[in-house]
Amino acid sequence: MTTVPTEMDLNLNGTFYKGLDKKNGYSNETKVCIENTVKKLLHNDTSLSRPGMLLGKIQSGKTRTFIGITALAFDNGYDVAIILTKGTKALAQQTYERLKMEFEDFKHDDILQIFDIMSLPDNLTNYELEQKIIFVVKKEKNNLNRLKRALFETYPSLANKRILMIDDEADYASVGFSKTKNEIYEINVIAGQIDDIRQNLEQCDFLQVTATPYSLYLQPDNIELRGFVFKPVKPAFTQLVPVPKEYIGGDYYFRESEEENTVAYYIYEPISPEELIILKKPDRRRLKIEEVLTSNKVHSLRAAVMNFIVGGVIRRIQSQKVGERPKKYSFIIHTEQKKQAHEWQEEVVIEMKQHLSVIVHENPELLTDLIKESYDNLKNRFYCWIVTFQSFKK
């Protein structure tokens, strides 16, 4: 049985936490968040129906924070961390690579092992099993079955260790039901699998990480269905991730953007409901894809792409003038969750790119008009920003 540190003797100078702090330079606010979370995990019963909650705004540094929590937990009696990710291959791989990068020094020193659960070998040695271990597990039935097999069959000694289970994007696997043909409501498979694993571990603390906790707070204490008692994951405590001063999020775009004396007012631009419908799926009655550079039906998307291109070229020119190495820039479009919409939007943008290449030679007047429209747009917004900024200084 692992000895639990008291609140007064929480180890803040251990190998893992000290190493990651040196590497990442955590702010004082982030350290307080990390340390308070580990204290609460150690001294609250979070193993079954009362997990901890790490609550942060979108893109505010939740991943960075829970990695720090994992490091501090390793220094304070935890032996295994299970990171549950959204059920997509890309996100699971992204999380795995991030963790490998953060903990690479410890892996090199043979004090930590990290595995994607689907690539976990069946022949780990006792030497490896005695190290700290991180499992990255997609919230998907095959991944969870593999985790269950690893903990209770292949390496049963792990099930007796002190384990920290971190559910990233926790609301993705919150309690849910689906109706069968016989009008019977079944508990969603993923939530049920996670709950089954949690209840069969000797010492498992559970931390949820999310920006949208509403469905989690509103769950009942117990759900009984055909004799099976399901324990929802209602938070035992909530720890807020500090928001950096430079953070730009929902408040900036949806609240401050309505105030004319703010910079946000000149950045936010709404998209018409009609264009959003067009970007859901292919429909030639609404949009002929060969007209992507001229149709007003996708004006906002086209303007966004052109602003990105023109803005990127301007930044490249500025970098060249001061002798900087050219930088890479990324542009993200996200209006829908469904795969069909993603594929259609990708098709539309690729078509734009191809048509832009063609009109360089075949219709340079159209290209000039598109560039000028974008340049004027950026120039006007920059001018308004300067005026606003100067008024703030006064």
C-alpha positions in Angstrom: 0.0 0.0 0.0 1.4 3.4 -1.0 1.9 5.9 1.8 -0.1 9.1 1.2 1.7 12.3 2.0 0.0 14.7 4.4 -0.9 18.2 3.1 2.0 19.7 5.0 4.7 17.4 3.5 3.7 17.3 -0.1 6.9 16.8 -2.0 7.5 19.8 -4.3 11.1 19.0 -5.1 10.8 15.6 -6.6 12.5 14.5 -9.8 9.5 14.7 -12.1 7.8 18.0 -11.0 11.1 19.8 -10.6 12.3 18.5 -14.0 9.2 19.6 -15.8 9.1 23.0 -14.0 12.7 23.6 -15.1 11.8 22.6 -18.7 8.5 24.6 -19.0 8.9 27.4 -16.5 5.5 27.2 -14.9 4.0 30.5 -13.7 3.2 30.9 -10.1 -0.5 30.7 -10.8 0.0 27.4 -12.7 2.0 26.0 -9.9 -0.7 26.8 -7.4 -3.2 25.1 -9.6 -1.0 22.0 -10.0 -0.2 21.7 -6.3 -3.7 22.3 -5.1 -5.1 19.7 -7.5 -2.6 17.0 -6.3 -3.4 17.9 -2.6 -7.1 17.5 -3.2 -6.6 14.2 -5.1 -4.6 12.9 -2.2 -7.0 14.0 0.5 -10.4 13.5 -1.2 -12.2 10.3 -2.0 -12.1 10.5 -5.8 -11.8 6.9 -6.7 -15.4 6.0 -7.7 -18.3 8.4 -8.1 -16.6 11.6 -6.9 -13.7 12.5 -9.2 -11.8 15.8 -9.2 -12.4 18.4 -11.8 -9.8 20.5 -13.6 -11.8 23.2 -15.3 -10.2 25.5 -17.8 -11.2 27.6 -20.9 -10.6 26.3 -24.4 -6.9 26.5 -25.3 -6.0 28.0 -21.9 -3.3 25.4 -21.1 -5.3 22.5 -19.6 -3.1 19.9 -21.2 0.1 21.6 -20.0 -1.4 21.8 -16.5 -2.5 18.1 -16.2 0.9 17.0 -17.4 2.4 19.0 -14.5 -0.2 17.4 -12.2 0.9 13.9 -13.5 4.6 14.8 -12.7 3.8 16.0 -9.2 1.6 13.0 -8.6 4.5 10.7 -9.5 6.6 12.5 -6.9 3.9 11.9 -4.3 3.1 8.2 -4.3 1.4 7.6 -7.6 2.9 4.9 -9.8 0.7 4.8 -12.9 -1.1 7.5 -14.9 -3.9 6.6 -17.4 -4.6 9.4 -19.8 -8.0 9.0 -21.5 -8.3 10.9 -24.8 -11.1 11.6 -27.2 -11.8 8.7 -29.4 -10.0 9.8 -32.6 -6.7 8.5 -33.8 -5.3 12.0 -34.5 -6.0 13.3 -31.0 -4.7 10.2 -29.2 -1.5 10.4 -31.3 -1.2 14.1 -30.5 -1.5 13.5 -26.8 0.9 10.6 -26.9 3.6 12.6 -28.8 3.1 15.5 -26.4 3.6 13.3 -23.3 6.7 11.6 -24.9 8.2 15.0 -25.5 7.5 16.3 -22.0 8.8 13.1 -20.3 11.6 12.2 -22.7 14.4 12.9 -20.2 12.8 10.6 -17.6 12.2 7.9 -20.2 15.9 8.2 -21.2 16.9 7.8 -17.5 14.9 4.6 -17.2 12.6 5.9 -14.5 9.4 6.1 -16.6 7.7 4.2 -19.4 5.0 5.6 -21.7 2.8 3.5 -24.0 -0.1 3.9 -26.4 -2.3 1.1 -24.9 -2.8 -0.5 -28.3 1.0 -0.8 -28.7 1.6 -2.1 -25.2 3.9 -5.2 -25.4 3.0 -8.4 -23.5 6.6 -9.0 -22.2 7.4 -6.1 -20.0 10.1 -7.0 -17.4 9.8 -6.5 -13.7 12.4 -3.7 -14.0 10.1 -1.9 -16.4 7.0 -2.5 -14.3 8.7 -0.9 -11.3 9.1 2.3 -13.2 6.5 5.0 -13.4 4.1 4.2 -16.2 1.9 6.3 -18.4 -0.8 4.8 -20.6 -2.5 6.8 -23.4 -6.0 5.3 -24.0 -8.6 6.4 -26.5 -12.1 6.5 -25.2 -13.1 3.7 -27.6 -14.2 0.2 -26.7 -11.2 -1.7 -28.1 -8.7 0.6 -26.4 -10.6 0.3 -23.1 -10.8 -3.5 -23.4 -7.0 -3.6 -24.0 -6.5 -1.4 -20.9 -8.7 -3.7 -18.8 -6.8 -6.8 -20.1 -3.4 -5.1 -19.3 -4.4 -4.1 -15.7 -6.2 -7.3 -14.7 -4.7 -10.1 -16.8 -1.4 -9.3 -18.4 0.1 -7.2 -15.6 -2.1 -7.7 -12.6 0.5 -6.1 -10.3 -0.4 -2.8 -11.8 -3.9 -2.9 -10.6 -2.7 -2.9 -7.0 -0.5 0.3 -7.5 -1.7 3.8 -6.9 -3.2 5.0 -10.1 -4.2 8.4 -11.4 -6.8 8.3 -14.2 -7.1 11.6 -16.1 -10.1 11.9 -18.4 -9.3 14.6 -21.0 -12.4 16.2 -22.5 -14.3 14.5 -19.7 -17.8 15.4 -21.0 -17.2 13.2 -24.0 -17.7 10.2 -21.9 -20.2 11.5 -19.4 -23.3 9.5 -18.6 -25.5 9.0 -21.6 -28.2 6.6 -22.9 -29.3 5.2 -26.2 -32.8 3.8 -26.9 -32.9 0.3 -28.4 -35.7 -1.1 -30.6 -37.4 -2.5 -27.6 -37.6 1.0 -26.0 -35.0 0.0 -23.4 -32.4 2.7 -22.5 -28.9 1.4 -22.4 -25.9 3.1 -20.7 -23.4 4.2 -23.3 -20.7 1.6 -23.8 -17.7 3.9 -23.3 -19.0 5.5 -20.0 -19.8 2.0 -18.7 -16.4 0.6 -19.6 -14.6 3.4 -17.8 -16.8 3.0 -14.8 -16.1 -0.8 -14.7 -12.3 -0.3 -14.7 -12.5 2.4 -12.1 -14.5 0.3 -9.7 -12.1 -2.7 -9.9 -8.9 -0.8 -9.2 -7.5 -0.9 -5.6 -6.2 2.7 -5.4 -7.5 4.9 -8.3 -8.0 8.6 -8.1 -9.9 10.2 -11.0 -9.4 13.6 -12.5 -11.6 15.1 -15.2 -10.3 17.8 -17.5 -12.8 19.9 -19.4 -13.9 23.3 -20.6 -17.6 22.3 -20.7 -18.6 20.7 -17.3 -22.3 21.3 -17.3 -23.5 17.8 -18.0 -21.2 16.5 -15.4 -22.4 18.7 -12.5 -26.0 17.9 -13.3 -25.9 14.1 -13.1 -27.7 12.2 -10.3 -25.9 10.4 -7.5 -26.8 6.9 -8.8 -28.5 5.4 -11.8 -30.1 1.9 -11.5 -30.9 0.2 -14.7 -32.1 -3.4 -14.8 -30.4 -4.2 -11.5 -27.1 -2.6 -12.4 -26.1 0.5 -10.4 -24.1 3.0 -12.4 -22.1 5.6 -10.5 -21.9 8.9 -12.6 -18.8 10.9 -12.4 -19.9 13.9 -10.3 -17.0 16.2 -9.2 -15.8 16.0 -5.6 -13.9 19.3 -6.1 -13.1 21.8 -8.9 -9.8 23.4 -9.6 -9.6 26.2 -12.1 -6.8 26.4 -14.6 -5.4 30.0 -14.6 -6.0 32.0 -17.7 -2.9 33.7 -19.2 -3.1 37.4 -19.8 -2.5 36.8 -23.5 -5.5 34.4 -23.7 -8.1 35.1 -26.4 -11.3 33.1 -26.2 -15.1 33.1 -26.1 -15.4 36.3 -24.1 -13.1 38.1 -26.6 -15.1 37.1 -29.7 -18.6 37.0 -28.4 -18.8 39.7 -25.7 -16.0 42.2 -26.2 -16.5 42.1 -30.0 -19.9 43.9 -29.5 -18.2 46.9 -27.8 -17.0 49.4 -30.4 -14.2 50.7 -28.3 -12.4 47.4 -28.2 -9.8 45.7 -30.5 -12.1 42.6 -30.6 -14.7 44.7 -32.4 -12.4 44.9 -35.4 -11.5 41.2 -35.4 -14.8 39.4 -35.1 -16.8 38.9 -38.3 -20.0 36.9 -38.3 -20.8 34.3 -40.9 -24.3 34.2 -42.3 -26.5 31.2 -41.5 -27.0 30.6 -45.2 -23.2 30.2 -45.7 -23.0 27.8 -42.7 -25.7 25.7 -44.2 -23.8 25.6 -47.5 -20.7 24.4 -45.7 -22.5 21.5 -44.1 -22.6 19.2 -47.2 -22.3 19.3 -51.0 -25.4 20.6 -52.7 -25.1 22.0 -56.2 -28.4 23.7 -55.9 -26.8 25.9 -53.2 -23.2 26.1 -54.5 -21.4 25.0 -57.7 -17.9 24.3 -56.4 -16.3 25.6 -59.6 -17.5 29.0 -58.6 -15.8 29.2 -55.3 -13.7 32.3 -56.2 -16.7 34.3 -57.5 -19.8 33.1 -55.7 -21.1 35.4 -52.9 -22.5 32.3 -51.2 -19.1 31.4 -49.7 -17.8 35.0 -49.4 -16.8 34.7 -45.7 -14.9 31.5 -46.2 -13.1 32.9 -49.3 -12.3 36.1 -47.5 -10.9 34.2 -44.5 -8.6 32.1 -46.8 -7.5 35.2 -48.7 -6.8 37.1 -45.5 -4.7 34.2 -44.2 -2.7 34.1 -47.5 -2.2 37.9 -47.7 -1.5 38.3 -44.0 1.0 35.4 -44.2 2.8 36.9 -47.1 3.0 40.3 -45.4 4.5 38.6 -42.3 7.0 36.8 -44.5 8.1 40.1 -46.2 8.4 41.7 -42.7 10.5 38.8 -41.5 12.8 39.0 -44.5 13.4 42.7 -43.9 14.8 42.1 -40.4 16.7 38.9 -41.4 14.4 36.4 -39.6 14.0 32.9 -40.7 10.6 32.4 -42.5 8.0 31.0 -40.1 5.1 28.6 -40.7 1.5 29.6 -40.3 -1.6 27.6 -39.8 -5.2 28.3 -40.5 -8.0 26.3 -38.8 -11.6 26.1 -40.0 -14.1 24.5 -37.6 -17.8 25.0 -38.0 -19.1 21.4 -37.6 -18.4 18.2 -35.7 -19.5 15.8 -38.4 -17.0 14.1 -40.6 -19.1 14.7 -43.7 -18.9 18.5 -43.1 -15.2 18.4 -42.5 -14.6 16.5 -45.8 -16.8 18.9 -47.7 -15.1 22.0 -46.3 -11.7 20.5 -47.1 -12.9 19.9 -50.6 -14.1 23.5 -51.0 -10.8 25.0 -49.7 -8.7 22.7 -51.9 -10.8 23.8 -54.8 -10.1 27.4 -53.9 -6.4 26.8 -53.8 -6.4 25.1 -57.2 -8.4 27.9 -58.7 -6.1 30.5 -57.3 -3.1 28.7 -59.0 -5.0 28.7 -62.3 -6.0 32.4 -62.3 -2.4 33.5 -61.7 -2.0 33.1 -65.5 -5.6 32.8 -66.8 -7.3 35.5 -64.9 -4.8 37.8 -63.2 -7.4 40.6 -62.9 -9.6 38.4 -60.6 -6.5 37.5 -58.5 -5.7 41.2 -58.2 -9.2 42.0 -57.1 -9.2 39.2 -54.4 -5.8 40.3 -53.1 -6.8 44.0 -53.0 -10.0 43.2 -51.2 -8.1 41.2 -48.6 -5.4 43.8 -48.2 -7.9 46.7 -47.8 -9.7 44.6 -45.3 -6.6 44.0 -43.2 -5.4 47.6 -43.6 -8.8 49.0 -42.4 -8.8 46.7 -39.4 -5.2 47.5 -38.5 -6.0 51.3 -38.8 -9.0 50.9 -36.5 -6.9 48.9 -34.1 -4.2 51.6 -34.0 -6.8 54.3 -33.4 -8.4 52.3 -30.6 -5.1 51.4 -29.0 -4.0 55.1 -29.0 -7.3 56.1 -27.5 -6.7 53.5 -24.7 -3.2 55.0 -24.0 -4.7 58.5 -23.7 
